[in-house]
Amino acid sequence: MGFLLTCCLSAVAVTPAVPSPVFFPTLSANPFQIHLDDVAVGETVLITLTVRSSGSAALLFDTPTLDGEYPTPESLEQARFDLLDLATGGRAQITLEFPRPAGGPPWVLVFNPMHTPENQVAPRVEVKIGE
């Protein structure tokens, strides 16, 4: 006695749907408005700024510099914490303390120095200090 096994395969042609074009909103090159509130110059430079933001870009993605000098770790940590106010109120006040650069003033405070101004995640932002 033998068994007869039959098998039937069927194929259905599926045409993938052509995706519709997706448009992303154009973000401005600099979503930040930065107002210089105060500069105290001594052995260090203490800079107080008010920051407003119209997006979700990161201002402190890279460590900022003041003519090549880096902020004190404490002031940078506090500024990162203070920038959380951008998420809830769209505005934050930060203070950064730097060793006094050899030249100047004037100086240039650079946020996200490793990026370009067009970067939508962490745009480079330059602020003139002491003009």
C-alpha positions in Angstrom: 0.0 0.0 0.0 1.3 3.4 -0.9 0.3 6.9 -0.2 -0.1 9.5 -2.8 1.0 12.8 -1.5 0.0 15.8 -3.5 1.1 19.3 -3.0 -0.1 22.5 -4.5 1.8 25.8 -4.4 0.2 29.0 -5.3 1.9 32.4 -5.7 0.4 35.8 -5.3 2.1 38.7 -6.9 2.2 41.6 -4.5 3.2 45.0 -5.8 4.7 47.1 -3.1 3.1 50.4 -2.6 5.1 53.4 -3.7 5.8 55.5 -0.7 4.5 59.0 -0.8 7.1 61.7 -0.5 7.8 62.7 3.0 8.4 66.3 3.8 10.3 67.4 6.9 10.0 70.8 8.2 12.9 73.0 7.5 14.6 74.0 10.7 16.4 77.3 11.0 20.2 77.0 11.2 20.2 78.4 14.7 17.1 77.6 16.9 18.6 79.5 19.8 18.2 83.2 20.8 21.0 84.1 23.2 21.1 87.3 25.3 24.2 88.3 27.1 23.1 89.3 30.6 26.3 89.9 32.4 30.1 89.4 32.2 32.3 89.6 35.3 36.0 89.7 34.5 38.8 88.9 37.0 41.1 86.0 37.2 38.2 84.1 35.6 35.4 85.2 33.3 31.9 84.6 34.6 29.3 84.8 31.8 25.6 84.9 32.4 23.2 84.3 29.4 19.5 84.0 28.8 18.7 81.3 26.3 15.5 80.8 24.4 14.9 78.0 22.0 12.4 77.2 19.3 13.4 73.5 18.9 15.0 70.5 20.4 18.6 71.1 19.4 21.3 70.8 22.0 23.3 73.8 23.0 25.8 71.9 25.2 26.3 68.8 23.0 30.0 69.8 22.9 31.8 71.6 25.7 31.7 75.3 24.9 34.9 77.3 24.6 35.9 80.9 25.3 38.8 81.7 23.0 40.1 78.1 23.5 39.5 77.9 27.2 37.0 75.4 28.7 34.5 76.2 31.5 35.0 74.9 35.0 33.4 71.5 35.4 31.1 72.8 38.1 29.7 75.6 36.0 29.2 73.4 33.0 27.3 70.8 35.1 25.1 73.5 36.5 24.5 75.0 33.1 23.4 71.6 31.7 21.0 71.4 34.6 19.7 74.9 34.1 19.1 74.3 30.4 16.4 71.8 31.3 14.2 74.9 31.8 14.1 75.2 28.0 12.0 72.0 27.8 9.4 73.3 30.2 9.4 77.0 29.7 11.3 77.7 26.4 13.7 79.9 28.4 16.7 79.3 30.6 19.4 81.4 32.3 22.9 79.8 32.5 26.2 81.0 34.0 29.5 79.6 32.8 32.9 80.3 34.4 36.1 80.2 32.3 39.7 80.8 33.1 40.6 84.2 31.7 41.9 83.8 28.1 45.4 85.3 27.5 44.1 87.9 24.9 41.1 90.2 24.8 38.5 91.1 25.5 36.8 90.9 23.1 36.4 87.1 23.1 34.2 84.6 21.3 32.1 82.1 23.3 31.5 79.1 21.0 28.8 76.5 21.8 29.2 73.1 20.0 32.6 74.0 18.5 32.9 70.6 16.8 29.8 71.2 14.7 28.7 73.5 11.9 26.1 76.2 12.3 23.8 74.2 10.0 23.8 71.1 12.2 20.2 70.5 13.3 21.0 68.4 16.3 23.8 70.6 17.8 24.4 73.7 15.8 27.6 75.8 16.4 26.6 79.1 18.0 29.1 82.0 18.5 28.5 84.8 20.9 30.8 87.9 21.0 31.8 88.8 24.5 33.2 92.1 25.6 32.6 94.3 22.6 
